[in-house]
Amino acid sequence: MPLTPLVYWAQRHEDVYLRVELTDAQNIDVHVHENVLQFRAHGDGAKGQNEYEFSLELLLPVKPEVSHKSTQRQVNITMRKEKRGWWERLTIQERKPVFLVPDFDRWLDESDAEREIWEKEAKKNKLEASRNTEDGFVSLKTGFLFMYNLVQFLGFSWIFTNMTMRLFIFGQDSLYDTFHTISDVMFFCQILAAVEVLNVAFGVVRTGLVPTLLQVVGRNFILFIIFGSLEEMHNKPVVFFVFYLWSSIEIFRYPFYMLGCFNTEWETLTWLRYTLWIPLYPFGVIAEAVAVIQSMPIFDEMKRFSIPLPKAIGTSISFSYVLQIYLVFLFLGLFINFRHLYKQRKRRFRTKKRKAN
């Protein structure tokens, strides 16, 4: 019966690490075949100088190239996951082999591993920024991101300042002409926001694609379809609340990104960026939902965007049915984005607290 060494394991989002307790190992043979890791070597283990071997049927696929390094005390094995992600266990069998135990020297849970990636990325960006500063050169990517965020900050600052001043000067009357006075700049900012989706899709910025896409598409749907296509919606007070809540979030988000381009941070701004969205974002979604509900009878009356059916049926499907479905996805998007933003906030402040300690 073959002898089995003690094996410790740990993981990150992209790699799996094994540590085989085998001293002065020789004739090492490590390979993956049909997603089964096979190991054989001669060395000094729990049963003295002998031939040791083991095999593990892995939970998910790994790349066939397996690297290993032998030291006087152990054999370290690294496998690259086929798809980036977090495994709930190492083997396909729920009951782990008796010789396999967690490597607590390298063990991290998923959130800690994500923070480790973020810290490494931040350190890398800081080194690149300092190198660029020493050379007196700002990279094209940094310059592009800074200018984009600057333009958006100026646009939303103008919207927020204009609406605030009009509210103080004209009072309640300012609620009814928001679209006519603000819409041109809002159209510009929201069309430009499509760049954020492209930045994520092409890897210019590292963040979640789905939350970014949901926010940009959702806002443009409200702006162009609900407000832009219906003149009857232009004088509704809900336009004021939607625009004001959008701009209230963005006047803190974009300057935070501007400072981030140069790895600079202002603690007050960081706190505002990761905290104000907690009340403002749900209120913004509620305002958008009110706008959609108010637009439904108008779409029904005008039959705009209605879907025609065959003449034999003699009717059409009102666009308001589409809007009812949209409302469901609107609140589903609220849950997805809220969860994404909460995880960002938790990771940011847990990292800062950890550094402070």
LUMPAVEX-414496 format. One record per residue (C-alpha): residue number from 0; x, y, z; chain. Coordinates in Angstrom, 3 decimals, decimal comma, m for minus. Layout:
BEGIN
> roba; px; py; pz; tordo
> NUM; X; Y; Z; A
...
// end
This chain:
BEGIN
> roba; px; py; pz; tordo
> 0; 0,000; 0,000; 0,000; A
> 1; 1,505; 3,373; m1,038; A
> 2; 2,443; 5,855; 1,672; A
> 3; 0,723; 9,234; 1,733; A
> 4; 2,383; 12,459; 2,967; A
> 5; 0,658; 15,200; 4,937; A
> 6; m0,621; 17,904; 2,552; A
> 7; m1,608; 21,462; 3,467; A
> 8; m3,656; 23,647; 1,100; A
> 9; m4,765; 27,250; 0,662; A
> 10; m6,136; 29,337; m2,197; A
> 11; m6,481; 32,759; m3,744; A
> 12; m8,902; 33,851; m6,452; A
> 13; m6,534; 32,721; m9,215; A
> 14; m4,289; 30,066; m7,610; A
> 15; m4,313; 26,962; m5,429; A
> 16; m1,346; 26,295; m3,140; A
> 17; m0,277; 22,920; m1,740; A
> 18; 2,500; 22,241; 0,777; A
> 19; 3,659; 18,626; 0,958; A
> 20; 5,456; 17,662; 4,169; A
> 21; 8,362; 15,741; 2,671; A
> 22; 11,996; 16,408; 3,604; A
> 23; 14,768; 16,214; 0,996; A
> 24; 12,343; 15,100; m1,695; A
> 25; 13,799; 13,581; m4,874; A
> 26; 12,444; 12,216; m8,169; A
> 27; 9,424; 14,501; m7,871; A
> 28; 6,611; 13,863; m10,368; A
> 29; 3,675; 16,310; m10,237; A
> 30; 1,075; 16,625; m12,992; A
> 31; m2,635; 17,148; m13,636; A
> 32; m4,533; 14,696; m15,818; A
> 33; m8,294; 14,975; m16,389; A
> 34; m8,505; 17,401; m13,472; A
> 35; m6,816; 14,969; m11,090; A
> 36; m3,597; 16,117; m9,414; A
> 37; m1,110; 13,270; m9,076; A
> 38; 2,024; 13,472; m6,933; A
> 39; 4,880; 11,019; m6,435; A
> 40; 8,283; 11,565; m4,825; A
> 41; 10,907; 9,886; m2,669; A
> 42; 11,742; 11,602; 0,583; A
> 43; 11,699; 11,622; 4,365; A
> 44; 8,094; 11,753; 5,557; A
> 45; 6,007; 10,500; 8,461; A
> 46; 7,131; 6,905; 7,728; A
> 47; 10,806; 7,730; 7,200; A
> 48; 12,677; 7,481; 3,888; A
> 49; 10,145; 6,034; 1,435; A
> 50; 8,192; 6,534; m1,765; A
> 51; 5,185; 8,785; m1,131; A
> 52; 2,272; 9,533; m3,422; A
> 53; m1,259; 10,914; m3,473; A
> 54; m3,940; 12,026; m5,934; A
> 55; m6,686; 14,653; m5,611; A
> 56; m9,717; 15,024; m7,876; A
> 57; m10,125; 18,798; m7,893; A
> 58; m13,423; 20,601; m7,449; A
> 59; m13,029; 22,748; m10,577; A
> 60; m10,676; 22,725; m13,587; A
> 61; m7,122; 24,021; m13,329; A
> 62; m4,601; 24,715; m16,058; A
> 63; m2,413; 21,727; m16,936; A
> 64; 0,842; 23,551; m16,162; A
> 65; 1,725; 22,849; m12,522; A
> 66; 4,752; 24,456; m10,892; A
> 67; 6,554; 23,012; m7,882; A
> 68; 9,571; 23,909; m5,806; A
> 69; 11,368; 21,581; m3,420; A
> 70; 13,106; 22,803; m0,268; A
> 71; 14,874; 20,849; 2,436; A
> 72; 11,666; 20,668; 4,458; A
> 73; 8,790; 20,498; 1,960; A
> 74; 7,516; 20,577; m1,607; A
> 75; 5,492; 23,649; m2,606; A
> 76; 2,999; 23,198; m5,458; A
> 77; 1,112; 25,980; m7,269; A
> 78; m1,817; 25,452; m9,641; A
> 79; m3,515; 28,175; m11,680; A
> 80; m7,327; 28,031; m11,738; A
> 81; m8,966; 27,781; m15,158; A
> 82; m11,490; 30,434; m14,126; A
> 83; m10,913; 33,093; m11,503; A
> 84; m13,108; 32,512; m8,465; A
> 85; m13,385; 31,175; m4,942; A
> 86; m13,691; 27,443; m4,278; A
> 87; m15,785; 26,213; m1,381; A
> 88; m13,419; 23,239; m1,024; A
> 89; m10,439; 21,697; m2,813; A
> 90; m11,761; 18,299; m3,892; A
> 91; m14,888; 17,249; m5,718; A
> 92; m15,740; 14,925; m2,836; A
> 93; m17,381; 16,747; 0,067; A
> 94; m15,493; 14,602; 2,575; A
> 95; m11,856; 15,628; 2,390; A
> 96; m9,029; 13,056; 2,507; A
> 97; m7,537; 12,466; 5,952; A
> 98; m4,094; 13,617; 4,792; A
> 99; m5,387; 16,994; 3,555; A
> 100; m5,599; 19,938; 6,007; A
> 101; m5,829; 23,745; 5,672; A
> 102; m2,558; 25,654; 5,501; A
> 103; m3,265; 28,246; 8,179; A
> 104; 0,037; 30,005; 7,470; A
> 105; m1,417; 31,077; 4,102; A
> 106; m5,150; 30,742; 4,775; A
> 107; m7,452; 33,671; 3,962; A
> 108; m11,209; 33,855; 3,606; A
> 109; m12,680; 35,324; 0,427; A
> 110; m13,070; 38,900; 1,708; A
> 111; m9,509; 38,941; 3,057; A
> 112; m8,216; 37,630; m0,275; A
> 113; m10,089; 40,407; m2,117; A
> 114; m8,547; 42,960; 0,229; A
> 115; m5,106; 41,482; m0,404; A
> 116; m5,639; 41,938; m4,160; A
> 117; m6,812; 45,520; m3,619; A
> 118; m3,784; 46,329; m1,447; A
> 119; m1,388; 44,866; m4,004; A
> 120; m3,075; 46,836; m6,789; A
> 121; m2,971; 50,028; m4,723; A
> 122; 0,709; 49,501; m3,955; A
> 123; 1,443; 48,853; m7,629; A
> 124; m0,453; 51,992; m8,685; A
> 125; 1,359; 54,043; m6,053; A
> 126; 4,739; 52,856; m7,310; A
> 127; 3,754; 53,630; m10,901; A
> 128; 2,479; 57,061; m9,912; A
> 129; 5,668; 57,882; m8,001; A
> 130; 7,772; 56,658; m10,927; A
> 131; 5,796; 58,810; m13,336; A
> 132; 6,129; 61,802; m11,021; A
> 133; 9,892; 61,355; m10,797; A
> 134; 10,113; 61,229; m14,569; A
> 135; 7,905; 64,314; m14,867; A
> 136; 5,454; 62,333; m16,949; A
> 137; 1,770; 61,539; m16,561; A
> 138; 0,648; 58,438; m18,450; A
> 139; m1,956; 58,728; m21,178; A
> 140; m4,314; 56,505; m19,162; A
> 141; m3,992; 58,670; m16,047; A
> 142; m4,465; 61,861; m18,040; A
> 143; m7,527; 60,467; m19,813; A
> 144; m9,190; 59,310; m16,576; A
> 145; m8,416; 62,586; m14,820; A
> 146; m9,879; 64,693; m17,664; A
> 147; m12,982; 62,487; m17,906; A
> 148; m13,677; 62,750; m14,179; A
> 149; m12,935; 66,492; m14,220; A
> 150; m15,444; 67,119; m17,030; A
> 151; m18,114; 65,058; m15,260; A
> 152; m17,411; 66,822; m11,968; A
> 153; m17,769; 70,240; m13,588; A
> 154; m20,976; 69,187; m15,335; A
> 155; m22,692; 67,785; m12,269; A
> 156; m21,396; 70,652; m10,096; A
> 157; m23,043; 73,109; m12,481; A
> 158; m26,281; 71,135; m12,311; A
> 159; m26,239; 70,919; m8,509; A
> 160; m25,286; 74,585; m8,001; A
> 161; m27,797; 75,854; m10,562; A
> 162; m30,662; 73,827; m9,077; A
> 163; m29,772; 74,860; m5,513; A
> 164; m29,625; 78,563; m6,380; A
> 165; m32,889; 78,421; m8,336; A
> 166; m34,550; 76,636; m5,411; A
> 167; m33,504; 79,421; m3,013; A
> 168; m34,414; 82,224; m5,445; A
> 169; m37,652; 80,928; m6,976; A
> 170; m38,748; 78,471; m4,297; A
> 171; m41,388; 75,929; m5,298; A
> 172; m41,680; 77,381; m8,810; A
> 173; m38,212; 76,070; m9,617; A
> 174; m39,507; 72,487; m9,339; A
> 175; m41,564; 72,855; m12,510; A
> 176; m38,980; 74,115; m15,015; A
> 177; m36,017; 71,888; m14,120; A
> 178; m36,054; 70,011; m17,395; A
> 179; m35,982; 73,170; m19,524; A
> 180; m33,083; 74,728; m17,598; A
> 181; m30,957; 71,689; m16,750; A
> 182; m31,648; 68,951; m19,310; A
> 183; m29,013; 69,966; m21,902; A
> 184; m26,139; 69,571; m19,427; A
> 185; m27,681; 66,414; m17,966; A
> 186; m27,998; 64,900; m21,459; A
> 187; m24,324; 65,658; m22,059; A
> 188; m23,167; 64,145; m18,744; A
> 189; m25,250; 60,993; m19,087; A
> 190; m24,218; 60,346; m22,684; A
> 191; m20,601; 60,823; m21,629; A
> 192; m21,152; 58,331; m18,784; A
> 193; m21,162; 55,546; m21,379; A
> 194; m17,365; 55,927; m21,273; A
> 195; m17,443; 54,362; m17,797; A
> 196; m18,897; 51,148; m19,214; A
> 197; m16,216; 51,059; m21,910; A
> 198; m13,493; 51,696; m19,326; A
> 199; m14,574; 48,651; m17,338; A
> 200; m15,164; 46,472; m20,408; A
> 201; m11,663; 47,148; m21,782; A
> 202; m9,912; 46,905; m18,419; A
> 203; m8,992; 50,584; m18,099; A
> 204; m10,707; 50,613; m14,691; A
> 205; m11,013; 47,576; m12,419; A
> 206; m14,548; 47,355; m11,034; A
> 207; m17,731; 45,379; m11,625; A
> 208; m19,137; 45,635; m15,153; A
> 209; m22,728; 44,704; m14,237; A
> 210; m23,243; 47,417; m11,555; A
> 211; m21,698; 50,059; m13,838; A
> 212; m23,845; 48,975; m16,806; A
> 213; m27,019; 48,910; m14,694; A
> 214; m26,453; 52,453; m13,442; A
> 215; m25,601; 53,996; m16,823; A
> 216; m28,355; 52,217; m18,777; A
> 217; m30,918; 52,816; m16,033; A
> 218; m30,251; 56,541; m15,829; A
> 219; m30,273; 56,991; m19,587; A
> 220; m33,552; 55,093; m19,832; A
> 221; m35,141; 57,512; m17,355; A
> 222; m33,573; 60,565; m19,006; A
> 223; m34,220; 59,766; m22,674; A
> 224; m37,349; 57,587; m22,607; A
> 225; m39,319; 58,776; m19,582; A
> 226; m38,367; 62,462; m19,574; A
> 227; m36,987; 63,148; m23,041; A
> 228; m39,682; 61,490; m25,160; A
> 229; m42,695; 62,865; m23,249; A
> 230; m43,203; 66,610; m23,242; A
> 231; m45,888; 66,136; m20,603; A
> 232; m43,209; 64,975; m18,139; A
> 233; m41,040; 68,078; m18,565; A
> 234; m42,929; 70,154; m16,000; A
> 235; m43,267; 67,418; m13,376; A
> 236; m41,586; 68,106; m10,000; A
> 237; m40,204; 64,551; m10,050; A
> 238; m37,661; 65,705; m12,652; A
> 239; m36,183; 68,048; m10,051; A
> 240; m35,814; 65,294; m7,450; A
> 241; m34,268; 62,809; m9,883; A
> 242; m31,728; 65,324; m11,213; A
> 243; m30,912; 66,682; m7,744; A
> 244; m30,316; 63,241; m6,231; A
> 245; m28,164; 62,140; m9,177; A
> 246; m25,970; 65,237; m8,977; A
> 247; m25,733; 65,072; m5,154; A
> 248; m23,962; 61,717; m5,466; A
> 249; m21,738; 62,623; m8,400; A
> 250; m20,266; 65,857; m7,010; A
> 251; m18,439; 63,694; m4,456; A
> 252; m17,803; 60,594; m6,565; A
> 253; m15,924; 62,261; m9,426; A
> 254; m13,468; 64,361; m7,360; A
> 255; m12,697; 61,198; m5,368; A
> 256; m11,783; 59,486; m8,654; A
> 257; m9,753; 62,524; m9,739; A
> 258; m7,564; 62,286; m6,633; A
> 259; m7,356; 58,519; m7,099; A
> 260; m5,729; 59,042; m10,499; A
> 261; m2,644; 60,243; m8,605; A
> 262; m3,066; 57,928; m5,598; A
> 263; m3,986; 60,884; m3,422; A
> 264; m6,716; 60,780; m0,803; A
> 265; m8,642; 63,307; 1,237; A
> 266; m10,211; 61,466; 4,188; A
> 267; m13,319; 63,668; 4,376; A
> 268; m14,020; 63,217; 0,664; A
> 269; m13,419; 59,455; 0,941; A
> 270; m15,925; 59,201; 3,785; A
> 271; m18,515; 61,238; 1,848; A
> 272; m18,002; 59,187; m1,321; A
> 273; m18,517; 55,886; 0,529; A
> 274; m21,307; 57,067; 2,880; A
> 275; m23,652; 59,584; 1,214; A
> 276; m24,881; 57,013; m1,306; A
> 277; m26,480; 55,001; 1,532; A
> 278; m29,471; 57,380; 1,836; A
> 279; m29,206; 59,104; m1,557; A
> 280; m29,086; 56,064; m3,831; A
> 281; m32,354; 54,438; m2,576; A
> 282; m34,093; 57,827; m2,666; A
> 283; m32,877; 58,254; m6,247; A
> 284; m34,330; 54,883; m7,249; A
> 285; m37,639; 55,756; m5,563; A
> 286; m37,738; 59,056; m7,488; A
> 287; m37,046; 57,184; m10,735; A
> 288; m39,844; 54,721; m9,919; A
> 289; m42,259; 57,619; m9,304; A
> 290; m41,301; 59,085; m12,693; A
> 291; m41,967; 55,751; m14,404; A
> 292; m45,369; 55,379; m12,699; A
> 293; m46,373; 58,943; m13,613; A
> 294; m45,427; 58,339; m17,241; A
> 295; m47,551; 55,186; m17,671; A
> 296; m50,948; 56,868; m18,268; A
> 297; m49,279; 59,289; m20,689; A
> 298; m47,797; 56,431; m22,720; A
> 299; m51,211; 54,699; m22,680; A
> 300; m52,994; 57,830; m23,901; A
> 301; m50,476; 58,685; m26,637; A
> 302; m49,799; 55,031; m27,566; A
> 303; m46,132; 55,969; m27,905; A
> 304; m43,760; 53,011; m28,266; A
> 305; m46,752; 50,656; m28,263; A
> 306; m46,090; 47,269; m29,844; A
> 307; m48,541; 46,652; m32,735; A
> 308; m50,189; 43,250; m33,037; A
> 309; m51,638; 41,596; m36,189; A
> 310; m54,736; 43,236; m37,642; A
> 311; m56,806; 40,154; m36,860; A
> 312; m56,364; 40,940; m33,179; A
> 313; m56,906; 44,631; m33,775; A
> 314; m55,019; 46,076; m30,827; A
> 315; m51,507; 46,749; m29,555; A
> 316; m49,475; 46,151; m26,425; A
> 317; m49,042; 49,348; m24,456; A
> 318; m45,527; 50,445; m23,541; A
> 319; m46,721; 50,721; m19,943; A
> 320; m46,460; 46,927; m19,682; A
> 321; m42,777; 47,238; m20,526; A
> 322; m42,475; 49,900; m17,842; A
> 323; m44,047; 47,596; m15,258; A
> 324; m41,380; 45,005; m16,052; A
> 325; m38,764; 47,760; m15,907; A
> 326; m39,877; 48,658; m12,380; A
> 327; m39,115; 45,117; m11,260; A
> 328; m35,622; 45,316; m12,769; A
> 329; m35,176; 48,805; m11,305; A
> 330; m35,493; 47,522; m7,751; A
> 331; m33,496; 44,395; m8,608; A
> 332; m30,749; 46,737; m9,835; A
> 333; m31,043; 48,648; m6,557; A
> 334; m30,280; 45,445; m4,657; A
> 335; m27,325; 44,534; m6,918; A
> 336; m25,777; 48,002; m6,855; A
> 337; m26,437; 48,506; m3,150; A
> 338; m24,679; 45,212; m2,386; A
> 339; m21,768; 46,160; m4,680; A
> 340; m21,370; 49,607; m3,101; A
> 341; m21,659; 48,215; 0,426; A
> 342; m18,884; 45,694; m0,275; A
> 343; m16,724; 48,521; m1,649; A
> 344; m17,350; 50,606; 1,473; A
> 345; m16,670; 47,703; 3,828; A
> 346; m13,448; 46,811; 2,013; A
> 347; m12,247; 50,425; 1,927; A
> 348; m12,772; 51,213; 5,604; A
> 349; m11,681; 47,800; 6,863; A
> 350; m8,412; 48,295; 4,981; A
> 351; m7,948; 51,791; 6,429; A
> 352; m8,672; 50,520; 9,940; A
> 353; m6,237; 47,667; 9,476; A
> 354; m3,483; 50,089; 8,394; A
> 355; m4,233; 52,373; 11,343; A
> 356; m3,741; 49,476; 13,739; A
// end
